[in-house]
C-alpha cells in the first residue's frame, strides 16, 4: 500500500468517510483516524499499529454539540466540556442507546472516551468526515508517539492510506483522561493540568493504573460473558454455542472466509449476540498472528477465571 501525503483537510475527511485510515495532527499528538461507526475501518487501526489487544479508543468530534448524539452528560461533564473543549481533555461517558459507535471502539463497554481537539485543521477534518473519528496515537504500538507528519510516515508508511500534513503538535503530550461517573476520576495524566480540572470539579481521585473504564484490556478478566467461554474448540460440546472462524458449522461466524480483519470487526458484536443466549460459548481456533494476536488476547481475558 502506498501512503499518500495529503495537503487539505477536505481530502482527509473525505477519505475517512470512505473508510480510509488517515494520520492527522491534533494539538496533542498525531492521531490515526478511522470512522468510529465502521468496524472494518476501526479494525485496520489495530492492524496498522500492531496493537496487541483491543482496548477502548478515543473518539474525536468537532464540537460539544457534535458529541451530544453519542454520549450522555451529567452536570460535571457539561461544565468540563464547556470549559476545556476544544482542548486536551478526554471524558469517559456513557454511550447513548443506538449511538452507532461500533463495539470495537469501546471494547464492548457501555462507555466511550470522547474529546474535541484544539486544532482547527483537525476540526475541519472531522466536519468534512461527518462522523465521529476514532484516533489513537499514529505510531506503531509501543513506540514513541508522533508529533509531526514525518514521524507518522516513518512509523506507518505502507500500512495506512494517508497522512495529512498539519505541522508540529503544540502540546506534544496525549490528552488527560477523566472518567466522570460515578465520581470524577483521573485515568491518565496528560496535556491538561490537574489543577485546572480540579478548579471545576474539586479534588479528584486518581486511578492511572488504569481503571477498567479507561483500559479494560489490562485486566486479567474482562468482557466476561455470563457463561463460560472456551477457546480453540474444534466443535461445540453439548449445551454450548459455537463462535466460528473459517469454514465451520457454527452458530455465528467471525469470518467464514477466515479474514482476520473481518473477524476483528465482528468480535464484540458476535460475543454480545451469543451472550444473550445464556449458553457456554466455544470459539474456533484463531491464528495467532497479525490481528489474530489481538483477537486471542481479548478471548483469553474473556475466558479467564472470574473474581
N, C-alpha and C positions, 0 to 999 in steps of 0.2 A: 504494500500500500504506500502510495506517495502522500506525504503530509504537506498540505499547502500552507503557505503563509498568507493570511488574509489581511486586508487593509481597512475594511469597513465593518462597522457593527451590523449593518443590514445584511451583509453576506454571511456573517457568523450566525446571526439569529435565524436566517432562512435555513441554513444548513442544520442547525439544531432542531428546528421544526420538522425537518425531513428525516429525523432520526440519526443525524450525524453526531460525531464526537469531536468537540472543539475545545481547545485550551484558550482561556481568555483572562484578561487582567481584572483583578479587583484591587481595593486598597490594601488588602491583607497579603494574599499571595495569589498566584495564578491558579484558577480553578479548571478542572477537567469536566466540561459540561456535557450533559445529556438530558433529553426530555424526561422529566420525572414521572410522567404518566405512561411512558413507553418502556415496558420491562425489558425488551430486547436491547434497546439503546442503553439502558442502565447496566445491563449485564456486560456490555462492552467496556464500561468503565473498569470493572473488576478485572476483565481480561487484559486490558491495556496496561493497567498498573501492576498486574501480577499480584493483586491483593489476595492474601491467603484465606480470608474469611469475610462473610457478608455481614459487615457492621453497618449501622444506620448512616445515611448520608445527609448532609445539609442541603436543603433546597433553597434556591435564591429567587426572589421576586423583585419587581422594580419599585414597589411602594407598599406602605401599610395597607392601603385599600386593596391591593392585589393579593395580600395574604389572607384576607377575610374569607374567601370561599373555601380555604383549605384547613384552617385551624380555628380552634375555639380559644378566645382570650378572656382571662379574668381581669379585674381592675389593675392588678400589679403589672400584668403583661402589657396592657394597653399603655400604662404610664411609661414603662421601659421602652416600648416601641416608639411612642411619641417623642421621647427624649433622645434616643440613641440611634434611631433609624432615619436615614441611611447611616450605617456605621458598623464597626467591627464587633457587633453583639449578635450572637445566635441564641434564640429562645427555643426551648423544647416544650412543645404544646400539644394538647390533644388534637388528633385529626377529626375533622368534621365527617359525618357519615357521607358515603358516596363522594369523597373528595376527588377520586380519580388518581391519587398518588399510588404508584404501584408498590406492592408489598416488598419488593427487593430494595426499595429506598429506605423503608422503615425497619427492615429486618423482621417483619412480621409483627411489629408492635402497634399499639393504638396511638402512639405519639409520633411527632416528626420534628426535626430540628430545622429552623427556618430563619432567614435573615434578609435584609435589604442592603446590598453593598453600597458603600460611599465612593462610587466610581462612575462617572457619568457615562463613559463608554459601555461599562458593564450593564448599566440600566438600559441603555439603548439596545444592547444585545437582547436583554430579557423582554423588552417591549416588542421588539421585532419577532422574537420567537413566539410570543403569545401563549406561553405555557411555563409553569414553574420548571426551573432547571436544577437538577441535582449536580453538585460540583464539589467533589473533594479536591485536595491539592493536586496540581497537574505534574506529578512526578512518579517514577516507579516506586512501588511500595517499599517503605523502609529507607528511602533515600531522602536527601535534603529537599525541602520544599522549593518550588520555582518562584522566583520573583522577577524574572524577565522572560520575554518570549524565547530568547536564545536558550535559557535553561530548559524550557519545555521541549524545544526541538531537540536538544541534546539528549534528554531522557526518554522522549516518547516518539520521536520521528520514526515513521514507518508503522506505528501502532494506532495512530489516531488520524482523523480526516484532515484536521486543520488547526492552526494556531492563529489567533488574532493578535497582531502587534498592538500592545497597549502601553508600552513604556514600562519603566520600573515601578514596582509597587511602593506606595508611600509609607505604609505601615510595616510591611515585611514580616509580619507575625500573624499566625492564624487568629481567628476571632475568639473572643471569650464566649463560653457556652454557659448558659444559666437555665436550669430546669425550674419552671415557675410553680408547678404543683407537685405534691401537696403544700410544700413550703419552698420558697426560693432557695436554690442551692447552686453554687458554682461547681460545674463539672469539668471545666477546662479554663485555666488562666490563659489570657491572650491579649489581643490588641486594645482592649478597653480596660482601663484601670479599675480595680475592685472598689476603690474609694468612690469613684464616680457612680458606680452602680448602687453602692450602699447609701449614697445620698438620696436615692429614691426609695430603696427597699428597707433601709435599716441594716443591721449586721446580718451577714449571710453565713450559712453553714457551707462547708467545702466537702466535696467528695470527688476528688480528681483521680481516683484510682483506676478507672472512673466507675460511676454507678451504673446500674442496669439500664437506666433510661438513655444514657449517652453512648455507651459502648457495650451492649449486651454480649457481643461476640467474645468478650474476655471472661465471661462466666463459664464455669465448668459444665453447668447445665443451663441451657437456655432454649427458648421456644420448645418446651417440653409438651408434647401432646398429652391429652388427658389419659390416654392409654399408652402402653409401652411401644417403643419403636425399635425394630430390629434391622440392622444393616446387612448388606452382602447376601441377600436372600435369593436363592435360586428359584424359589416359588413360595407362595403363601401357604402357611400351615392352617389347619382347621381353626376357624374363627378370626383369622387375620384378613386384612385387605392389603393388596399389593400395589405399591407405587413403583411403576416400572421404568425401565430405560432401555431403549433399543427395541428389537423385535421380540416382544414377550407378551404373553397373555396376562393382563393385569386390570386393576380397577381404574387407575389413572396412569397415564404415561408422561413422564417428564419430557421425553423426546423420542418418538417412535423411530426417528432416523439417526438416533444416537449422536445428536448435536449438542455439545456441552453448553453452548451459548443459549440455545433454546431451553435446555434443562435448567440452567440458572434462572432464566426469566420466569419459568413456571414453578420453581421450587416452593416458595412460601404460599402461593395461591393454592397449589395442589395439596400441601400439607394442611392448610386450613380446611379445605373441602373434605379430605379424608378424616380429619379430626372430628368433624361433625357426625360421623357415622358411629362413633363410640366403640370402635373395634381396634385391637392392636394393629399397628402398621408395620408391614415388612417392606423393605426397599431393595430393589435390584442393585447389583454391584455397579458402582460408578467409577470409571477410570480415574486414577489419582494423579492426573497431570493437568496443566492449564487450569481452566475454570473448575475442573473436577476436584482439585485440591480444596477450593473454597466450598464447593457443594458438600464434600465429605466432612470438612471441618464443621459445618453447620449441622449436618446429620449426626455426627459424633456427639455434639453438645445436646442435641435433641434426644439422643439415646442414653445419655449419661444417667447414672443413678440420681434419683430425686432427693433433695434435702428433706 
